[in-house]
Amino acid sequence: MIRVLSLLAGLTLLIVVIVWQGPREILALTLQVGWGIVPVAFVYGAYQAVRAAALRRCFPPARTLGYWRTFAIRLTGEAVQFLTATGPLLGEPTKAWMLTRSGLTAAEGLAATITEYLVNLLLGALLLAGASAYLLQSVALGPALATTARVLVGVSVAFVLVAAVAIGRRIYLIGAVLRGFGALPVVGTRLRLEHGAVRRFEDHLLAVLRDAPGRLVSIIGLEALAHALLVVELAWILTLSGLSFSLERALVIEGAAKFTSLAFFFIPAQVGAAEGVLAAVAQTVGLAGSVGVAAALVRRIRSLVVSAIGLAVLSRLK
């Protein structure tokens, strides 16, 4: 019920944003992309391919799951995530489940999936902090926006520092949080945990994040490349919309828009939230808000294209 209400709230927000920013202009900008959606989808496919390589680096060394099957599993998980509008809440467990069907243990599959997702999220937080700091220094923000930007810098940096300390000191943070939830009066009666399984999962996670620095560096490099591809994609979308755009400007917008996945994780597929945030960021850097909304809608179309490919792959997986 909560997910349904969140989705309805997101759809309402989407309608409000489109009406507020001008539906005709948004439609014109979106249609102007035309067949340019093909290279946009290709760049997004490359983004998924790079993240599949990062995911494969998160497997235990003894596991020899091939790259193409890993890529297929990632595409399938993304298709489930997009088409069910559940975001990572269903998409990531789907990938973990498919990895277990491909030879990994449950703890290994879940740890690999979460490790890859966490590294990507941490780099996204750094991008958000950098973009927010840049806007504070380079753009005349109003009091409300300036306060928001400072909060985003602080929260993003704190998130990265907490994760770094937990990894560096080998703190079993996830298990501690789950035990805390288990001690709550209402939640505890519903939360059924096998603490040995949780510890094995965290051991596999820390084996990559702490005990294998060479592998971690390669994963960080791949995730950084994945984020860079999203910047290229955004710059290309805006160029197709008739704007003269630099990668540096696209980097600021993409970095600031990372706020969406962190703040609106509870809205399925960030419907409405992604459009609203990109509209606000676009206006902050001197563009029309409709440009941001159109870019978000084009990204939904390319996700639909890639999800269709993911479903085709799923039908062929044994």
C-alpha positions as CSV (number, residue, x, y, z in Angstrom):
1,M,0.0,0.0,0.0
2,I,2.8,2.4,0.9
3,R,4.5,1.8,-2.5
4,V,1.2,2.4,-4.3
5,L,0.7,5.7,-2.5
6,S,4.3,6.7,-3.2
7,L,3.8,5.9,-6.9
8,L,0.5,7.9,-7.0
9,A,2.3,10.8,-5.3
10,G,5.1,10.6,-7.8
11,L,2.6,10.6,-10.7
12,T,0.8,13.6,-9.3
13,L,4.2,15.4,-8.9
14,L,5.0,14.5,-12.6
15,I,1.7,16.0,-13.8
16,V,2.3,19.2,-11.7
17,V,5.9,19.6,-13.0
18,I,4.9,19.1,-16.7
19,V,2.0,21.6,-16.4
20,W,4.2,24.1,-14.5
21,Q,7.1,23.9,-17.0
22,G,4.9,23.9,-20.1
23,P,3.7,20.7,-21.7
24,R,4.1,22.0,-25.3
25,E,7.7,23.0,-24.9
26,I,8.5,19.7,-23.1
27,L,6.9,17.7,-25.8
28,A,8.7,19.7,-28.5
29,L,12.1,19.2,-26.8
30,T,11.4,15.5,-26.3
31,L,10.3,14.9,-29.9
32,Q,13.3,16.9,-31.2
33,V,15.6,14.0,-30.0
34,G,14.0,11.8,-32.6
35,W,16.1,8.9,-33.8
36,G,18.8,10.3,-31.6
37,I,17.3,8.0,-29.0
38,V,19.2,5.1,-30.6
39,P,22.7,6.4,-29.7
40,V,21.3,7.6,-26.3
41,A,20.2,4.0,-25.7
42,F,23.5,2.7,-26.9
43,V,25.4,4.9,-24.4
44,Y,23.1,3.7,-21.6
45,G,23.7,0.1,-22.8
46,A,27.5,0.8,-22.5
47,Y,26.8,2.1,-19.0
48,Q,25.1,-1.2,-18.1
49,A,28.0,-3.1,-19.7
50,V,30.6,-1.3,-17.6
51,R,28.6,-1.9,-14.4
52,A,28.3,-5.6,-15.3
53,A,32.1,-5.7,-15.5
54,A,32.2,-4.0,-12.0
55,L,29.7,-6.6,-10.7
56,R,31.9,-9.4,-12.0
57,R,34.9,-8.0,-10.1
58,C,32.8,-8.4,-6.9
59,F,32.6,-12.2,-7.2
60,P,34.9,-14.4,-5.1
61,P,38.0,-15.2,-7.0
62,A,37.0,-18.9,-7.1
63,R,33.9,-18.1,-9.1
64,T,34.2,-18.1,-12.9
65,L,30.9,-16.8,-14.0
66,G,31.3,-15.5,-17.6
67,Y,31.0,-11.8,-18.4
68,W,28.2,-12.2,-20.9
69,R,26.0,-14.0,-18.4
70,T,26.8,-11.4,-15.8
71,F,25.8,-8.7,-18.3
72,A,22.6,-10.6,-19.1
73,I,21.8,-10.8,-15.4
74,R,22.4,-7.1,-14.9
75,L,20.1,-6.2,-17.9
76,T,17.4,-8.5,-16.5
77,G,17.6,-6.9,-13.1
78,E,17.4,-3.4,-14.6
79,A,14.4,-4.5,-16.7
80,V,12.6,-5.7,-13.5
81,Q,13.6,-2.5,-11.7
82,F,12.2,-0.2,-14.4
83,L,9.1,-2.1,-15.5
84,T,7.9,-2.9,-12.0
85,A,8.7,0.7,-10.8
86,T,10.2,-0.8,-7.7
87,G,13.7,0.6,-8.1
88,P,16.6,-1.2,-6.4
89,L,14.2,-2.7,-3.8
90,L,13.4,-5.5,-6.3
91,G,16.0,-5.0,-9.0
92,E,19.0,-5.7,-6.8
93,P,17.5,-8.9,-5.1
94,T,16.6,-10.1,-8.6
95,K,20.2,-9.9,-9.7
96,A,21.4,-11.6,-6.5
97,W,18.8,-14.4,-7.0
98,M,19.9,-14.9,-10.6
99,L,23.5,-15.1,-9.5
100,T,22.7,-17.8,-7.0
101,R,21.1,-19.7,-9.9
102,S,24.3,-19.3,-11.8
103,G,26.5,-21.0,-9.2
104,L,27.2,-18.4,-6.5
105,T,25.9,-19.1,-2.9
106,A,23.2,-16.8,-1.6
107,A,25.6,-14.9,0.6
108,E,28.1,-14.5,-2.3
109,G,25.4,-13.4,-4.8
110,L,23.8,-10.8,-2.4
111,A,27.2,-9.5,-1.3
112,A,28.4,-9.0,-4.9
113,T,25.2,-7.2,-5.8
114,I,25.3,-4.9,-2.8
115,T,29.0,-4.3,-3.1
116,E,28.7,-3.1,-6.7
117,Y,25.6,-1.0,-5.8
118,L,27.3,0.5,-2.7
119,V,30.5,1.6,-4.6
120,N,28.3,3.2,-7.3
121,L,26.2,4.9,-4.6
122,L,29.3,6.3,-2.8
123,L,30.8,7.7,-6.0
124,G,27.4,9.3,-6.7
125,A,27.4,10.9,-3.3
126,L,30.9,12.4,-4.0
127,L,29.6,13.7,-7.3
128,L,26.6,15.2,-5.5
129,A,28.9,16.9,-3.0
130,G,31.2,18.2,-5.6
131,A,28.3,19.6,-7.8
132,S,26.6,21.2,-4.8
133,A,29.9,22.8,-3.7
134,Y,30.5,24.1,-7.2
135,L,27.0,25.7,-7.4
136,L,27.6,27.3,-4.0
137,Q,30.8,28.9,-5.2
138,S,29.8,29.7,-8.8
139,V,26.1,30.5,-8.9
140,A,24.1,33.1,-7.1
141,L,21.7,30.8,-5.2
142,G,18.8,32.1,-3.2
143,P,18.8,31.5,0.6
144,A,16.7,28.3,0.4
145,L,18.8,26.8,-2.4
146,A,22.0,27.7,-0.8
147,T,20.9,26.0,2.5
148,T,19.8,22.9,0.5
149,A,23.2,22.8,-1.3
150,R,25.1,23.0,2.0
151,V,23.0,20.2,3.5
152,L,23.6,18.1,0.5
153,V,27.4,18.6,0.8
154,G,27.3,17.7,4.5
155,V,25.1,14.7,4.2
156,S,27.0,13.3,1.2
157,V,30.4,13.7,2.8
158,A,29.1,12.2,6.1
159,F,27.7,9.2,4.2
160,V,31.0,8.6,2.5
161,L,33.0,9.0,5.7
162,V,30.7,6.7,7.7
163,A,31.1,4.0,5.0
164,A,34.9,4.5,4.9
165,V,35.2,4.2,8.7
166,A,33.0,1.1,8.8
167,I,35.0,-0.6,6.0
168,G,38.4,0.5,7.3
169,R,37.7,-0.7,10.8
170,R,35.8,-3.8,9.7
171,I,32.7,-2.8,11.5
172,Y,29.7,-5.1,10.8
173,L,27.4,-2.1,10.3
174,I,24.7,-3.8,8.4
175,G,24.3,-6.5,11.0
176,A,24.2,-4.0,13.8
177,V,21.5,-2.0,12.0
178,L,19.4,-5.1,11.4
179,R,19.7,-6.1,15.0
180,G,18.6,-2.7,16.0
181,F,15.5,-3.0,13.8
182,G,14.9,-6.5,15.3
183,A,14.8,-5.1,18.8
184,L,12.0,-2.7,17.9
185,P,8.6,-3.7,19.3
186,V,6.6,-3.9,16.1
187,V,9.3,-4.5,13.5
188,G,11.1,-7.1,15.5
189,T,8.2,-9.5,15.4
190,R,8.1,-9.3,11.6
191,L,11.9,-9.3,10.9
192,R,13.2,-12.9,10.8
193,L,17.0,-12.9,10.6
194,E,19.5,-15.7,10.6
195,H,22.5,-13.8,12.1
196,G,25.0,-16.3,10.9
197,A,23.9,-15.7,7.3
198,V,24.1,-11.9,7.8
199,R,27.6,-12.3,9.1
200,R,28.7,-14.4,6.1
201,F,27.2,-11.9,3.7
202,E,29.1,-9.0,5.4
203,D,32.3,-11.1,5.3
204,H,32.0,-11.5,1.6
205,L,31.3,-7.8,1.2
206,L,34.3,-6.8,3.3
207,A,36.5,-9.3,1.4
208,V,36.1,-7.0,-1.6
209,L,35.8,-3.5,0.0
210,R,38.6,-4.0,2.6
211,D,40.7,-7.1,2.0
212,A,41.3,-6.8,-1.7
213,P,42.5,-3.3,-2.4
214,G,43.5,-4.1,-6.0
215,R,40.1,-5.4,-6.9
216,L,38.4,-2.4,-5.1
217,V,40.5,0.1,-7.1
218,S,39.4,-1.6,-10.4
219,I,35.8,-1.6,-9.3
220,I,36.0,2.1,-8.4
221,G,37.5,2.8,-11.8
222,L,34.7,1.0,-13.6
223,E,32.0,2.7,-11.6
224,A,33.7,6.1,-12.3
225,L,33.6,5.3,-16.0
226,A,29.9,4.3,-15.6
227,H,29.1,7.7,-14.1
228,A,31.1,9.4,-16.8
229,L,29.0,7.7,-19.4
230,L,25.8,9.1,-17.8
231,V,27.4,12.6,-18.1
232,V,28.1,12.0,-21.8
233,E,24.6,10.7,-22.3
234,L,23.1,13.8,-20.7
235,A,25.3,16.2,-22.8
236,W,24.2,14.3,-25.9
237,I,20.5,14.5,-25.0
238,L,20.8,18.2,-24.4
239,T,22.7,18.7,-27.7
240,L,20.0,16.8,-29.5
241,S,17.4,19.1,-28.0
242,G,19.1,22.0,-29.8
243,L,21.3,23.3,-27.0
244,S,25.0,24.0,-27.2
245,F,26.4,22.1,-24.2
246,S,29.7,21.2,-22.7
247,L,30.6,18.1,-20.7
248,E,31.6,20.3,-17.8
249,R,28.2,21.8,-17.5
250,A,26.6,18.3,-18.0
251,L,28.8,17.0,-15.2
252,V,27.4,19.7,-12.8
253,I,23.8,18.9,-13.7
254,E,24.3,15.1,-13.5
255,G,26.1,15.5,-10.2
256,A,23.4,17.7,-8.6
257,A,20.7,15.4,-9.9
258,K,22.2,12.5,-7.9
259,F,20.1,14.0,-5.2
260,T,17.1,12.2,-6.7
261,S,18.1,8.7,-6.0
262,L,19.2,9.5,-2.4
263,A,16.3,11.7,-1.3
264,F,13.4,10.1,-3.2
265,F,14.4,6.4,-3.0
266,F,10.9,5.7,-1.6
267,I,9.1,6.8,-4.8
268,P,9.0,4.0,-7.4
269,A,11.3,4.7,-10.3
270,Q,11.6,8.3,-8.9
271,V,8.5,9.1,-11.0
272,G,8.0,12.8,-10.9
273,A,10.9,13.4,-8.6
274,A,13.5,12.9,-11.4
275,E,11.7,15.3,-13.6
276,G,11.3,17.9,-10.8
277,V,14.9,17.7,-9.7
278,L,16.3,18.0,-13.2
279,A,14.0,20.9,-13.9
280,A,15.2,22.7,-10.7
281,V,18.9,22.0,-11.5
282,A,18.5,23.1,-15.1
283,Q,17.0,26.4,-13.9
284,T,19.8,26.8,-11.3
285,V,22.4,26.7,-14.1
286,G,20.5,29.1,-16.3
287,L,18.4,26.8,-18.5
288,A,14.6,26.5,-18.8
289,G,13.1,24.0,-16.5
290,S,11.4,22.3,-19.4
291,V,14.8,21.3,-20.7
292,G,15.4,19.3,-17.5
293,V,12.0,17.7,-17.7
294,A,12.4,16.7,-21.3
295,A,15.9,15.2,-20.5
296,A,14.3,13.1,-17.8
297,L,11.6,11.9,-20.1
298,V,14.1,10.9,-22.8
299,R,16.0,8.9,-20.2
300,R,12.8,7.1,-19.3
301,I,12.3,6.2,-23.0
302,R,15.9,4.9,-23.3
303,S,15.4,2.9,-20.1
304,L,12.3,1.3,-21.7
305,V,14.3,0.4,-24.8
306,V,17.1,-1.2,-22.7
307,S,14.5,-2.9,-20.5
308,A,12.9,-4.5,-23.5
309,I,16.3,-5.9,-24.4
310,G,16.6,-7.1,-20.8
311,L,13.3,-9.0,-21.1
312,A,14.4,-10.6,-24.4
313,V,17.6,-11.7,-22.6
314,L,15.6,-13.1,-19.7
315,S,13.5,-15.2,-22.0
316,R,16.7,-16.8,-23.3
317,L,18.4,-17.4,-20.0
318,K,18.2,-21.0,-18.8
